[in-house]
């Protein structure tokens, strides 16, 4: 009989059209997602240029299946949950339970029959990906050969176990409670647990990977362990963490099955019942009694339709709030919000203050996403309660109009969403108060929640009510809603960019204390209005389709619609359609008006080929720059004019000039000599002129220009001018010479010494800048302030650098508070927003530490003024150094330095670090300019990060230095896995975009080379390198020259380290396999340590070649009692150390000299040994 039950369940779903619809939808969504992400719908030639690797790599295919696998989990309550719930819903279970059933057979047959359907649908995404691989194989998009093992691994380790385990958990919940919503609630909680684990991954990757329900984090952790060694995704990727995750999830499913078999009964009542407290009626409460006697009730009695709506809304809200699903969902939402805020903000790296704008950014958006899912289910619960209850005929027999029921449903759901937003507000403010942060900014909370967040939820509420009204089947309506909701996350993949088609996407708006929402607010509000008007059209449509009969054919539905259709529907629909059309037309006009087609890589490549013959033609260099810039913050625009003096520094006459202007700006220009335009590209704004009279060697011409920003629209800001917090950079200015993005010379190219890495027709230039702004703001630019005056209600500033500087200009304006500090013979000025003063001391200390340390090695700071300028996060989330100014994002001013300090002396003071890092760029990146060749940022960022290690050790101690080293070490190893690079370049050839190499690896490598060379000798080497190339016109070094000088400084036995660490990709994995001690006849402690050592170069495993490894012993207080440096020549080595104190722990590589894939095996407790072994002792240093 049980086999018949399973077969019946299987045939039942196999005969339903919805099964095939689901399969088709998963096939289509997966295929379009894969092809869209691969760029199949874009310009294939541009994809070929921009691609970072094969789009069907094993790791990417597995990630696709994991992502689709989460969507497949949504089928479990629909198919597996209803397999047993339908018997309770249809009241068939008393008859079934009268049969001679066995509990195990009854439950397993229901589960098996429905699970087979889920399994068949789950195979469809794999087939879609295989189809996608076949389609891409005939294009120029890079792919790898098809591998069936990748699919088998993903299904056998992840998808099928996830479906089985989650299915058992949901099936058990539905069977025990006889309520299908228990299954949805558990699935919601599992997704929530996954979100919490994902947000905790950075802080504790091992624990987060193990508890992550669906194995995606465990897979990422396993891939990182394998990927850091192989430079590619692991084919197996199974390690202890992944195994623990799979075992834990299986144990949870087994426990659920055990509870089910233990407590399930063939009884009239469910095994798990909701406490009566939740089901208690509110009819006898005083609030209702007082309402009946109040004037409000009397007023409502005179308005029967409004009274009906009010009482229906009241009942529906009461029903939802008394349901266990609401209570558990509310608790889960609050818990998730607290955890996300704690892991992302309050306990992140670095820890942030609980700022209102930070809470309203990513945490609020995630909260809205979860509330949307809860809305779908609550709407179905309310609709289902009416449809399936015995009161349905009585309710629908009333003379109340249909629109009253529909309006009541909409108002109830909108008010319920308002309750969830109030819950968010209370939780956020409570968290801020708990952390003693009382700058709540209530107006910002209310504005964001009411005008930004609430419209999004209302649109989903309208759609949800419409779906559950039209589709009386709860599962069909929920499936439709989930598909629409999931579709909103795939617009980018299928190339939909217009707001007219991107249905109700969630707002992710950066909020700044300086500039608020910036210029995007108007467009955001208009878009919300458009989608709200669009979904309001569903109300008359829902009224036309609303029917009270339980059984209804499509023919009856058409007849009903025709009979109901009237002028009232027509006028209402036309009005809403007109509102939608008008807002849509305005959005279209604004998008079209401000549309500036960003050049694709293919366009740039074609232009590069077209102008390639000009690449070797010498061009005049910008010798001096004069600029006049007028900022109009209230109008979000600027005007500028200026001139360049262009000088021929070569020995040959120049008869051509190539220049390009700002991409978003409108620029007009004139030359001081007659010239004719011979080539141009209007899209890239590149122009080539033939000079009537060539420029003689040493001679010059003048270029005069005028610039205005392009027209701003609601959706396109063509200027960086804001009402408060303007930031413009030199991208607005004309550039001279041939220079296309991404084009670099090789390090041995003859042109490299004449061009620096940011060169565009200039070396170091003389500059003079005049900038004006409104009377209530301060304008800042490069150089020392020469003059400030007020004229015609505007602040006028004149800036001039004291020496020639790199062509790297900025222009800022805001209502700043200014603090001036006199230090030695300099003035340090801090321009910051009012109230952002918590980290000013750390920033000031970082500047002083950098100047003090670097001045001794590379010479002093030449200017009179060092300036710090805060920039709004909404317009420029950057941190950089330009001439004499540190440009710092306001995020830095929101770091909780007090908490960071309280966590221990080893925590990095990030405001101090950032300030010292950027100040160090005065020497490396401004005075020393790298040549325009691969690895250029090694000479700026890697050296700066190494110098930061020295500064931290000198000013904060070795513990903070080691903490910083650990962060850079982790940054490199984790990021290289996800970089998309199959062949990682050596450090000396690292690209500008590969910051994980130049920052992370660069710091560790130069620190190790400093150790091998000797700290003072290495600093002297850098000092000599700086003196050789800094401030030298047309003399720009490359990483090859740096490597040569480091190799000279290294001892003869270690010269290979320069090639190994800078010129190749070397990874190691040292480990302590065993450590024990015994006492000798003199009373000293002899410690025997067995060391393992693995090494990879360029992804290939190689034997050690006299690699140096430090080994230390610690006593019970953590003090070093013995230390040695061993030369490792084999994969297994035995070392011995003598100490006069008892060893407790042994550690390899305590100074972070190695690129170590797993430092957890570098530390081991030392155990006593009963029978001493004969050991050959190594000398101690």
Secondary structure, DSSP 8 states (H G I E B T S, - for coil): -HHHHHHHHHHHHHTSHHHHHHHHHHHHHHHHHHHHHHTTTS-HHHHHHH--S-TT-HHHHHHHHHHHHHHHTHHHIIIIIHHHHHHHHTT-HHHHHTS---HHHHHHHHHHHHHHHHHHHHHHHHHHHHHHHHHHTTSSS------HHHHHHHIIIIIHHHHHHHHHHHHHHHHHHT-HHHHHHHHHHHHHHHHHHHHTTTT-HHHHHHH-TTSHHHHHHHHHHHHHHHSS--SS---HHHHHHHHHHHHHHHHHHHHHHHH--SSSS-SS---HHHH---TTSHHHHHHHTSHHHHHHHTSHHHHHHHHHHHHHHHHHHTSHHHHHHHHHHHHHHHHHHIIIIITSSS-B---HHHIIIIIHHHHHHHHHHHHHHHHHHHHHHHHHSTTHHHHHTSS--HHHHHHHHHHHHHHHHHHHHHHHHHHHHHHHHHTT-----HHHHHHIIIIIIHHHHHHHHHHHHHHHHH--SHHHHHHHHHHHHHHTT-TTTTT---TTTSTT-------BTTTBTGGGHHHHHHHHHHHHHHHHHHHHHHHHH----SS--HHHHHHHHHHH--HHHHHHHHHHHHHHHHHHHHHHHHHHHT------HHHHHHHHHHTGGGTTS---EEEEEEEEEEEEGGGTEEEEEEEEEEE--SSS-EEEEEEE--SSEEEEEEESS-EEEEEEETTTTEEEEEEEEEE-TT-EEEEEEEEEE----SS---S---SS-EEEEGGGS-EES---TT--B-TT-TTGGGSBTT-SSEEEEEEEEEEEEETT-EEEESSEEEEEEEETTEEEEEEE-SS-EES--EEEEE--EEEEEEETTEEEEEEE-TT--TTHHHHHHHHHHHHHHHHHHH----SSEEEEEEE-TTT---EEEETTEEEEEGGGGGB-HHHHHHT-TTS--HHHHHHHHHHHTTTBTTTB--BSBTTGGGTTHHHHHHHHHHHHHHHT-HHHHHHHHHHHHHHHHHHHHTS--SS---GGG--TT-HIIIIIIHHHHHHHHHHHH-HHHHHHHHHHHHHHHTT-TT----HHHHHHHHHHHS-GGGTHHHHHHHSS-EEEEEEEEEEEEEE-TTS-EEEEEEEEEEEEETTEEE---SEEEEEEEE-TTS-EEEEEEEEE-SSEEEEEEEESS---EEEE-TT--S-BS-GGGGEEE-EE-SS----------
